[in-house]
Amino acid sequence: MAIIETLIQAKGVLVAGDIEDAPLEVELLLRHTLGINRTELYLELDRKLSAEEEEKFWSLLERRLSGEPSAYITGHREFYGLDFNVDPAVLIPRPESELLVEMALNLAQQRPVATIAEIGTGCGAIAISLALNLPQAKIYATDISSSALKVALDNCLKHGVMNRICLLKGDMLTPLAEPVDIIVANLPYVREAELSRTCALSFEPSLALNGGSDGLDKIHQLSSQINDKLSPGGCLLLEIGQGQSGAVTTSLRNLFPSAEIAVTPDLSGIERVVSLILPQ
C-alpha cells in the first residue's frame, strides 16, 4: 500500500474510533514508523510501504485506538518548539503549560531573575525551555519521582543544559536549599473522581495527575510552603484546572494578604495560571 493510501485508510479508522485530530495522529505515527519528517512524508506519497513497515504502522495504530497517547507510542512530545523524550513515568506536556514559560520569561524581562525553581518537573520541559531562554538564570527542577527525574536528565543532556539545571529529588519545595526569584509549578490538579472516567488519563502517572477530591491538595500544600522559599518580591506561577481560580486565589490571599495576585487565561479563554508576587 502506498503512503497516500495508508494515510487515507488509517484516518478513517481513527475517525471511526472517535480519536480526535485523526489526520495529525495518523501522520505522526506514520512518520515515526518510517523515520522521516513531514516534508519527506509528503514528497513520497506514492512510495509503497514494505510489509514490515505496514505491520509496524498498523500495530502502532491499534495502540492508539486503545487510548494510548501518541506521545508514549513514539516516545516524543513537542513543547515550546522543542522535542522532548517522554515515557509513562512522566506526564505528557500540554500546550497550555507553555503559558507558564511565557509568563516566567516576561517576568525576567521586567526584573532581575537569578534563580528559578520548577516544582514537579516531570520530563523537564518547562525547566529546559526556561534554561534555553534565560542563560543567566540558575534553575532548580524538583520531582518526587526518581523515574521522572531520569527522563528529565535525558532531556537535559539532549538539549545541552546539564550545567544550568540542578535536578533535585524530593516533595514540593523541601529539596530547595535557598529562596528563589520565581517558582513555577504545574502540579496535579485533576479531581480524583475524574481520573477513572477519562480513558486517556489512565495511561499517565496518577502521581502527576491526582489532586485529591477537589483537585487542589498539592496546590494548597505548595502554597503553604513558599514563605521561606520565595525571595522578597519573588513570584509564584501556578497552573490550575478549569473552575479552580476562585478557590486558589482565596487561599493565597488568606496566606499572603499583602501579595499581588492575578489570574491569566490560556488561548482557549480558560483561567489557567494564578500568579502571586510578594512585596519587596
Secondary structure, DSSP 8 states (H G I E B T S, - for coil): -BHHHHHHHHHHHHHHTT-TTHHHHHHHHHHHHHT--HHHHHH-TT-B--HHHHHHHHHHHHHHHTT--HHHHHTEEEETTEEEE--TTS----GGGHHHHHHHHHHHHHS---EEEEES-TTSHHHHHHHHH-TT-EEEEEES-HHHHHHHHHHHHHTT-TTTEEEEESSTTTT--S-EEEEEE----B-HHHHTT-TGGGGS-GGGTB--SSS-HHHHHHHTTGGGTEEEEEEEEEE--TT-HHHHHHHHHHH-TTSEEEEEE-TTS-EEEEEEE---
